[in-house]
Amino acid sequence: MFTRCVLCNKILSEVSRDKIKDKVPEYVFQAQDKFLRCDECGRVYWQGTHWDNAAATLQEIIQ
Ligand SMILES: [Zn+2]
């Protein structure tokens, strides 16, 4: 499980599903039951098989 934000390198904190329901894609919300959030940038993380690719894509977009 990821413990740090890939953007801020801050420690992630667990967040309840109902708080991030409108922040993640519907299929992700349905498939996952544990979410983490970065208090610094507000990005929500979840455990997924394509996490590495998603993180790389996100960084490319921001940069
Ligand atoms: Zn962050």
PDB file of the backbone (N, CA, C, O) and the ligand in Angstrom, with CONECT records:
HET     ZN  A 101       1
ATOM      1  N   MET A   1       0.843  -1.198   0.000  1.00  0.00           N
ATOM      2  CA  MET A   1       0.000   0.000   0.000  1.00  0.00           C
ATOM      3  C   MET A   1       0.875   1.243   0.000  1.00  0.00           C
ATOM      4  O   MET A   1       1.940   1.268   0.617  1.00  0.00           O
ATOM      5  N   PHE A   2       0.426   2.246  -0.680  1.00  0.00           N
ATOM      6  CA  PHE A   2       1.199   3.474  -0.785  1.00  0.00           C
ATOM      7  C   PHE A   2       1.048   4.295   0.491  1.00  0.00           C
ATOM      8  O   PHE A   2      -0.037   4.381   1.066  1.00  0.00           O
ATOM      9  N   THR A   3       2.133   4.883   0.915  1.00  0.00           N
ATOM     10  CA  THR A   3       2.079   5.648   2.151  1.00  0.00           C
ATOM     11  C   THR A   3       2.438   7.111   1.940  1.00  0.00           C
ATOM     12  O   THR A   3       2.221   7.939   2.824  1.00  0.00           O
ATOM     13  N   ARG A   4       2.981   7.428   0.782  1.00  0.00           N
ATOM     14  CA  ARG A   4       3.361   8.815   0.521  1.00  0.00           C
ATOM     15  C   ARG A   4       2.791   9.308  -0.806  1.00  0.00           C
ATOM     16  O   ARG A   4       2.630   8.541  -1.756  1.00  0.00           O
ATOM     17  N   CYS A   5       2.495  10.581  -0.847  1.00  0.00           N
ATOM     18  CA  CYS A   5       2.001  11.198  -2.065  1.00  0.00           C
ATOM     19  C   CYS A   5       3.145  11.275  -3.078  1.00  0.00           C
ATOM     20  O   CYS A   5       4.254  11.687  -2.738  1.00  0.00           O
ATOM     21  N   VAL A   6       2.871  10.878  -4.314  1.00  0.00           N
ATOM     22  CA  VAL A   6       3.923  10.914  -5.326  1.00  0.00           C
ATOM     23  C   VAL A   6       4.237  12.352  -5.748  1.00  0.00           C
ATOM     24  O   VAL A   6       5.288  12.612  -6.333  1.00  0.00           O
ATOM     25  N   LEU A   7       3.352  13.259  -5.461  1.00  0.00           N
ATOM     26  CA  LEU A   7       3.555  14.656  -5.844  1.00  0.00           C
ATOM     27  C   LEU A   7       4.214  15.468  -4.735  1.00  0.00           C
ATOM     28  O   LEU A   7       5.120  16.261  -4.991  1.00  0.00           O
ATOM     29  N   CYS A   8       3.753  15.264  -3.499  1.00  0.00           N
ATOM     30  CA  CYS A   8       4.234  16.077  -2.374  1.00  0.00           C
ATOM     31  C   CYS A   8       5.204  15.322  -1.474  1.00  0.00           C
ATOM     32  O   CYS A   8       5.947  15.927  -0.701  1.00  0.00           O
ATOM     33  N   ASN A   9       5.191  14.011  -1.579  1.00  0.00           N
ATOM     34  CA  ASN A   9       5.981  13.161  -0.691  1.00  0.00           C
ATOM     35  C   ASN A   9       5.519  13.267   0.753  1.00  0.00           C
ATOM     36  O   ASN A   9       6.292  13.014   1.678  1.00  0.00           O
ATOM     37  N   LYS A  10       4.256  13.641   0.947  1.00  0.00           N
ATOM     38  CA  LYS A  10       3.675  13.708   2.288  1.00  0.00           C
ATOM     39  C   LYS A  10       3.068  12.353   2.652  1.00  0.00           C
ATOM     40  O   LYS A  10       2.641  11.593   1.783  1.00  0.00           O
ATOM     41  N   ILE A  11       3.040  12.071   3.950  1.00  0.00           N
ATOM     42  CA  ILE A  11       2.410  10.847   4.417  1.00  0.00           C
ATOM     43  C   ILE A  11       0.909  10.917   4.133  1.00  0.00           C
ATOM     44  O   ILE A  11       0.257  11.923   4.412  1.00  0.00           O
ATOM     45  N   LEU A  12       0.378   9.831   3.576  1.00  0.00           N
ATOM     46  CA  LEU A  12      -1.051   9.787   3.271  1.00  0.00           C
ATOM     47  C   LEU A  12      -1.826   9.331   4.498  1.00  0.00           C
ATOM     48  O   LEU A  12      -1.320   8.567   5.320  1.00  0.00           O
ATOM     49  N   SER A  13      -3.043   9.802   4.609  1.00  0.00           N
ATOM     50  CA  SER A  13      -3.901   9.381   5.708  1.00  0.00           C
ATOM     51  C   SER A  13      -5.139   8.685   5.140  1.00  0.00           C
ATOM     52  O   SER A  13      -5.628   9.033   4.065  1.00  0.00           O
ATOM     53  N   GLU A  14      -5.627   7.710   5.874  1.00  0.00           N
ATOM     54  CA  GLU A  14      -6.812   6.986   5.437  1.00  0.00           C
ATOM     55  C   GLU A  14      -8.023   7.902   5.462  1.00  0.00           C
ATOM     56  O   GLU A  14      -8.162   8.757   6.337  1.00  0.00           O
ATOM     57  N   VAL A  15      -8.889   7.706   4.489  1.00  0.00           N
ATOM     58  CA  VAL A  15     -10.093   8.516   4.407  1.00  0.00           C
ATOM     59  C   VAL A  15     -11.270   7.593   4.135  1.00  0.00           C
ATOM     60  O   VAL A  15     -11.147   6.624   3.386  1.00  0.00           O
ATOM     61  N   SER A  16     -12.398   7.892   4.737  1.00  0.00           N
ATOM     62  CA  SER A  16     -13.560   7.029   4.555  1.00  0.00           C
ATOM     63  C   SER A  16     -14.130   7.169   3.152  1.00  0.00           C
ATOM     64  O   SER A  16     -14.016   8.225   2.529  1.00  0.00           O
ATOM     65  N   ARG A  17     -14.737   6.110   2.664  1.00  0.00           N
ATOM     66  CA  ARG A  17     -15.200   6.064   1.272  1.00  0.00           C
ATOM     67  C   ARG A  17     -16.193   7.177   0.956  1.00  0.00           C
ATOM     68  O   ARG A  17     -16.130   7.776  -0.118  1.00  0.00           O
ATOM     69  N   ASP A  18     -17.098   7.456   1.870  1.00  0.00           N
ATOM     70  CA  ASP A  18     -18.148   8.429   1.566  1.00  0.00           C
ATOM     71  C   ASP A  18     -17.602   9.842   1.402  1.00  0.00           C
ATOM     72  O   ASP A  18     -18.262  10.695   0.809  1.00  0.00           O
ATOM     73  N   LYS A  19     -16.405  10.097   1.920  1.00  0.00           N
ATOM     74  CA  LYS A  19     -15.830  11.439   1.804  1.00  0.00           C
ATOM     75  C   LYS A  19     -15.185  11.694   0.449  1.00  0.00           C
ATOM     76  O   LYS A  19     -14.991  12.843   0.052  1.00  0.00           O
ATOM     77  N   ILE A  20     -14.856  10.623  -0.256  1.00  0.00           N
ATOM     78  CA  ILE A  20     -14.163  10.801  -1.539  1.00  0.00           C
ATOM     79  C   ILE A  20     -14.987  10.276  -2.711  1.00  0.00           C
ATOM     80  O   ILE A  20     -14.486  10.129  -3.826  1.00  0.00           O
ATOM     81  N   LYS A  21     -16.244  10.002  -2.440  1.00  0.00           N
ATOM     82  CA  LYS A  21     -17.084   9.387  -3.463  1.00  0.00           C
ATOM     83  C   LYS A  21     -17.126  10.217  -4.749  1.00  0.00           C
ATOM     84  O   LYS A  21     -17.141   9.657  -5.845  1.00  0.00           O
ATOM     85  N   ASP A  22     -17.146  11.543  -4.622  1.00  0.00           N
ATOM     86  CA  ASP A  22     -17.241  12.405  -5.812  1.00  0.00           C
ATOM     87  C   ASP A  22     -15.874  12.782  -6.363  1.00  0.00           C
ATOM     88  O   ASP A  22     -15.779  13.597  -7.281  1.00  0.00           O
ATOM     89  N   LYS A  23     -14.808  12.192  -5.806  1.00  0.00           N
ATOM     90  CA  LYS A  23     -13.456  12.545  -6.230  1.00  0.00           C
ATOM     91  C   LYS A  23     -12.773  11.441  -7.022  1.00  0.00           C
ATOM     92  O   LYS A  23     -11.686  11.641  -7.563  1.00  0.00           O
ATOM     93  N   VAL A  24     -13.400  10.290  -7.090  1.00  0.00           N
ATOM     94  CA  VAL A  24     -12.803   9.183  -7.834  1.00  0.00           C
ATOM     95  C   VAL A  24     -13.812   8.674  -8.857  1.00  0.00           C
ATOM     96  O   VAL A  24     -15.017   8.860  -8.691  1.00  0.00           O
ATOM     97  N   PRO A  25     -13.318   8.031  -9.918  1.00  0.00           N
ATOM     98  CA  PRO A  25     -14.234   7.449 -10.911  1.00  0.00           C
ATOM     99  C   PRO A  25     -15.165   6.432 -10.269  1.00  0.00           C
ATOM    100  O   PRO A  25     -14.807   5.765  -9.298  1.00  0.00           O
ATOM    101  N   GLU A  26     -16.362   6.325 -10.825  1.00  0.00           N
ATOM    102  CA  GLU A  26     -17.368   5.432 -10.256  1.00  0.00           C
ATOM    103  C   GLU A  26     -16.869   3.995 -10.142  1.00  0.00           C
ATOM    104  O   GLU A  26     -17.092   3.330  -9.130  1.00  0.00           O
ATOM    105  N   TYR A  27     -16.187   3.520 -11.194  1.00  0.00           N
ATOM    106  CA  TYR A  27     -15.744   2.126 -11.175  1.00  0.00           C
ATOM    107  C   TYR A  27     -14.690   1.878 -10.102  1.00  0.00           C
ATOM    108  O   TYR A  27     -14.586   0.780  -9.556  1.00  0.00           O
ATOM    109  N   VAL A  28     -13.917   2.908  -9.813  1.00  0.00           N
ATOM    110  CA  VAL A  28     -12.914   2.782  -8.757  1.00  0.00           C
ATOM    111  C   VAL A  28     -13.594   2.722  -7.401  1.00  0.00           C
ATOM    112  O   VAL A  28     -13.242   1.911  -6.544  1.00  0.00           O
ATOM    113  N   PHE A  29     -14.563   3.589  -7.227  1.00  0.00           N
ATOM    114  CA  PHE A  29     -15.297   3.613  -5.961  1.00  0.00           C
ATOM    115  C   PHE A  29     -15.956   2.268  -5.683  1.00  0.00           C
ATOM    116  O   PHE A  29     -15.969   1.794  -4.547  1.00  0.00           O
ATOM    117  N   GLN A  30     -16.495   1.668  -6.719  1.00  0.00           N
ATOM    118  CA  GLN A  30     -17.178   0.384  -6.569  1.00  0.00           C
ATOM    119  C   GLN A  30     -16.183  -0.740  -6.284  1.00  0.00           C
ATOM    120  O   GLN A  30     -16.489  -1.678  -5.548  1.00  0.00           O
ATOM    121  N   ALA A  31     -15.000  -0.637  -6.869  1.00  0.00           N
ATOM    122  CA  ALA A  31     -14.056  -1.750  -6.807  1.00  0.00           C
ATOM    123  C   ALA A  31     -13.182  -1.719  -5.555  1.00  0.00           C
ATOM    124  O   ALA A  31     -12.691  -2.755  -5.107  1.00  0.00           O
ATOM    125  N   GLN A  32     -12.993  -0.535  -5.000  1.00  0.00           N
ATOM    126  CA  GLN A  32     -12.065  -0.404  -3.874  1.00  0.00           C
ATOM    127  C   GLN A  32     -12.817  -0.133  -2.575  1.00  0.00           C
ATOM    128  O   GLN A  32     -13.894   0.464  -2.584  1.00  0.00           O
ATOM    129  N   ASP A  33     -12.245  -0.573  -1.466  1.00  0.00           N
ATOM    130  CA  ASP A  33     -12.891  -0.289  -0.184  1.00  0.00           C
ATOM    131  C   ASP A  33     -11.966   0.463   0.760  1.00  0.00           C
ATOM    132  O   ASP A  33     -12.329   0.758   1.899  1.00  0.00           O
ATOM    133  N   LYS A  34     -10.764   0.772   0.273  1.00  0.00           N
ATOM    134  CA  LYS A  34      -9.837   1.517   1.119  1.00  0.00           C
ATOM    135  C   LYS A  34      -9.190   2.627   0.300  1.00  0.00           C
ATOM    136  O   LYS A  34      -8.639   2.383  -0.773  1.00  0.00           O
ATOM    137  N   PHE A  35      -9.263   3.828   0.811  1.00  0.00           N
ATOM    138  CA  PHE A  35      -8.705   4.980   0.103  1.00  0.00           C
ATOM    139  C   PHE A  35      -7.804   5.781   1.034  1.00  0.00           C
ATOM    140  O   PHE A  35      -8.022   5.854   2.243  1.00  0.00           O
ATOM    141  N   LEU A  36      -6.785   6.378   0.424  1.00  0.00           N
ATOM    142  CA  LEU A  36      -5.878   7.246   1.166  1.00  0.00           C
ATOM    143  C   LEU A  36      -5.914   8.625   0.525  1.00  0.00           C
ATOM    144  O   LEU A  36      -6.145   8.756  -0.677  1.00  0.00           O
ATOM    145  N   ARG A  37      -5.682   9.656   1.339  1.00  0.00           N
ATOM    146  CA  ARG A  37      -5.703  11.009   0.795  1.00  0.00           C
ATOM    147  C   ARG A  37      -4.495  11.792   1.274  1.00  0.00           C
ATOM    148  O   ARG A  37      -4.049  11.650   2.413  1.00  0.00           O
ATOM    149  N   CYS A  38      -3.976  12.622   0.382  1.00  0.00           N
ATOM    150  CA  CYS A  38      -2.872  13.513   0.731  1.00  0.00           C
ATOM    151  C   CYS A  38      -3.459  14.800   1.302  1.00  0.00           C
ATOM    152  O   CYS A  38      -4.247  15.480   0.643  1.00  0.00           O
ATOM    153  N   ASP A  39      -3.075  15.121   2.509  1.00  0.00           N
ATOM    154  CA  ASP A  39      -3.600  16.335   3.140  1.00  0.00           C
ATOM    155  C   ASP A  39      -3.038  17.594   2.489  1.00  0.00           C
ATOM    156  O   ASP A  39      -3.611  18.677   2.613  1.00  0.00           O
ATOM    157  N   GLU A  40      -1.917  17.444   1.797  1.00  0.00           N
ATOM    158  CA  GLU A  40      -1.257  18.598   1.177  1.00  0.00           C
ATOM    159  C   GLU A  40      -1.969  19.042  -0.104  1.00  0.00           C
ATOM    160  O   GLU A  40      -2.337  20.208  -0.248  1.00  0.00           O
ATOM    161  N   CYS A  41      -2.158  18.101  -1.026  1.00  0.00           N
ATOM    162  CA  CYS A  41      -2.745  18.460  -2.317  1.00  0.00           C
ATOM    163  C   CYS A  41      -4.162  17.940  -2.487  1.00  0.00           C
ATOM    164  O   CYS A  41      -4.856  18.333  -3.425  1.00  0.00           O
ATOM    165  N   GLY A  42      -4.603  17.053  -1.584  1.00  0.00           N
ATOM    166  CA  GLY A  42      -5.965  16.552  -1.646  1.00  0.00           C
ATOM    167  C   GLY A  42      -6.166  15.396  -2.598  1.00  0.00           C
ATOM    168  O   GLY A  42      -7.291  14.925  -2.770  1.00  0.00           O
ATOM    169  N   ARG A  43      -5.101  14.929  -3.218  1.00  0.00           N
ATOM    170  CA  ARG A  43      -5.231  13.826  -4.155  1.00  0.00           C
ATOM    171  C   ARG A  43      -5.607  12.551  -3.412  1.00  0.00           C
ATOM    172  O   ARG A  43      -5.103  12.284  -2.321  1.00  0.00           O
ATOM    173  N   VAL A  44      -6.490  11.772  -4.010  1.00  0.00           N
ATOM    174  CA  VAL A  44      -6.951  10.526  -3.418  1.00  0.00           C
ATOM    175  C   VAL A  44      -6.237   9.349  -4.065  1.00  0.00           C
ATOM    176  O   VAL A  44      -6.081   9.297  -5.285  1.00  0.00           O
ATOM    177  N   TYR A  45      -5.814   8.422  -3.252  1.00  0.00           N
ATOM    178  CA  TYR A  45      -5.116   7.239  -3.733  1.00  0.00           C
ATOM    179  C   TYR A  45      -5.887   5.990  -3.375  1.00  0.00           C
ATOM    180  O   TYR A  45      -6.605   5.934  -2.376  1.00  0.00           O
ATOM    181  N   TRP A  46      -5.718   4.987  -4.222  1.00  0.00           N
ATOM    182  CA  TRP A  46      -6.290   3.689  -3.916  1.00  0.00           C
ATOM    183  C   TRP A  46      -5.369   2.634  -4.484  1.00  0.00           C
ATOM    184  O   TRP A  46      -4.512   2.918  -5.322  1.00  0.00           O
ATOM    185  N   GLN A  47      -5.555   1.421  -4.020  1.00  0.00           N
ATOM    186  CA  GLN A  47      -4.710   0.339  -4.463  1.00  0.00           C
ATOM    187  C   GLN A  47      -5.253  -0.225  -5.769  1.00  0.00           C
ATOM    188  O   GLN A  47      -6.362  -0.756  -5.813  1.00  0.00           O
ATOM    189  N   GLY A  48      -4.479  -0.108  -6.812  1.00  0.00           N
ATOM    190  CA  GLY A  48      -4.922  -0.618  -8.107  1.00  0.00           C
ATOM    191  C   GLY A  48      -3.782  -1.240  -8.863  1.00  0.00           C
ATOM    192  O   GLY A  48      -2.615  -0.946  -8.605  1.00  0.00           O
ATOM    193  N   THR A  49      -4.120  -2.103  -9.797  1.00  0.00           N
ATOM    194  CA  THR A  49      -3.085  -2.828 -10.517  1.00  0.00           C
ATOM    195  C   THR A  49      -2.306  -1.922 -11.451  1.00  0.00           C
ATOM    196  O   THR A  49      -1.155  -2.214 -11.776  1.00  0.00           O
ATOM    197  N   HIS A  50      -2.913  -0.830 -11.887  1.00  0.00           N
ATOM    198  CA  HIS A  50      -2.245   0.052 -12.834  1.00  0.00           C
ATOM    199  C   HIS A  50      -1.767   1.336 -12.169  1.00  0.00           C
ATOM    200  O   HIS A  50      -1.638   2.380 -12.808  1.00  0.00           O
ATOM    201  N   TRP A  51      -1.513   1.230 -10.886  1.00  0.00           N
ATOM    202  CA  TRP A  51      -1.136   2.427 -10.133  1.00  0.00           C
ATOM    203  C   TRP A  51       0.090   3.128 -10.722  1.00  0.00           C
ATOM    204  O   TRP A  51       0.102   4.348 -10.888  1.00  0.00           O
ATOM    205  N   ASP A  52       1.115   2.339 -11.034  1.00  0.00           N
ATOM    206  CA  ASP A  52       2.365   2.940 -11.518  1.00  0.00           C
ATOM    207  C   ASP A  52       2.138   3.750 -12.785  1.00  0.00           C
ATOM    208  O   ASP A  52       2.660   4.855 -12.932  1.00  0.00           O
ATOM    209  N   ASN A  53       1.362   3.192 -13.688  1.00  0.00           N
ATOM    210  CA  ASN A  53       1.067   3.911 -14.922  1.00  0.00           C
ATOM    211  C   ASN A  53       0.250   5.167 -14.660  1.00  0.00           C
ATOM    212  O   ASN A  53       0.499   6.213 -15.261  1.00  0.00           O
ATOM    213  N   ALA A  54      -0.710   5.066 -13.778  1.00  0.00           N
ATOM    214  CA  ALA A  54      -1.559   6.214 -13.463  1.00  0.00           C
ATOM    215  C   ALA A  54      -0.733   7.335 -12.846  1.00  0.00           C
ATOM    216  O   ALA A  54      -0.926   8.505 -13.176  1.00  0.00           O
ATOM    217  N   ALA A  55       0.174   6.987 -11.962  1.00  0.00           N
ATOM    218  CA  ALA A  55       1.004   7.986 -11.315  1.00  0.00           C
ATOM    219  C   ALA A  55       1.917   8.664 -12.315  1.00  0.00           C
ATOM    220  O   ALA A  55       2.109   9.878 -12.260  1.00  0.00           O
ATOM    221  N   ALA A  56       2.483   7.884 -13.234  1.00  0.00           N
ATOM    222  CA  ALA A  56       3.373   8.428 -14.233  1.00  0.00           C
ATOM    223  C   ALA A  56       2.616   9.394 -15.145  1.00  0.00           C
ATOM    224  O   ALA A  56       3.114  10.469 -15.478  1.00  0.00           O
ATOM    225  N   THR A  57       1.421   9.000 -15.540  1.00  0.00           N
ATOM    226  CA  THR A  57       0.610   9.841 -16.409  1.00  0.00           C
ATOM    227  C   THR A  57       0.264  11.152 -15.724  1.00  0.00           C
ATOM    228  O   THR A  57       0.326  12.218 -16.336  1.00  0.00           O
ATOM    229  N   LEU A  58      -0.093  11.068 -14.472  1.00  0.00           N
ATOM    230  CA  LEU A  58      -0.468  12.254 -13.722  1.00  0.00           C
ATOM    231  C   LEU A  58       0.700  13.234 -13.646  1.00  0.00           C
ATOM    232  O   LEU A  58       0.524  14.439 -13.824  1.00  0.00           O
ATOM    233  N   GLN A  59       1.867  12.715 -13.385  1.00  0.00           N
ATOM    234  CA  GLN A  59       3.035  13.585 -13.279  1.00  0.00           C
ATOM    235  C   GLN A  59       3.360  14.249 -14.610  1.00  0.00           C
ATOM    236  O   GLN A  59       3.774  15.407 -14.657  1.00  0.00           O
ATOM    237  N   GLU A  60       3.170  13.517 -15.668  1.00  0.00           N
ATOM    238  CA  GLU A  60       3.419  14.080 -16.993  1.00  0.00           C
ATOM    239  C   GLU A  60       2.455  15.228 -17.268  1.00  0.00           C
ATOM    240  O   GLU A  60       2.843  16.245 -17.843  1.00  0.00           O
ATOM    241  N   ILE A  61       1.224  15.069 -16.866  1.00  0.00           N
ATOM    242  CA  ILE A  61       0.207  16.108 -17.084  1.00  0.00           C
ATOM    243  C   ILE A  61       0.558  17.371 -16.300  1.00  0.00           C
ATOM    244  O   ILE A  61       0.467  18.484 -16.819  1.00  0.00           O
ATOM    245  N   ILE A  62       0.952  17.183 -15.065  1.00  0.00           N
ATOM    246  CA  ILE A  62       1.246  18.341 -14.210  1.00  0.00           C
ATOM    247  C   ILE A  62       2.503  19.059 -14.663  1.00  0.00           C
ATOM    248  O   ILE A  62       2.576  20.288 -14.630  1.00  0.00           O
ATOM    249  N   GLN A  63       3.481  18.293 -15.083  1.00  0.00           N
ATOM    250  CA  GLN A  63       4.711  18.915 -15.526  1.00  0.00           C
ATOM    251  C   GLN A  63       4.561  19.377 -16.956  1.00  0.00           C
ATOM    252  O   GLN A  63       5.499  19.935 -17.526  1.00  0.00           O
TER     253      GLN A  63
HETATM  254 ZN    ZN A 101       0.036  15.466  -2.315  1.00  0.00          ZN2+
END
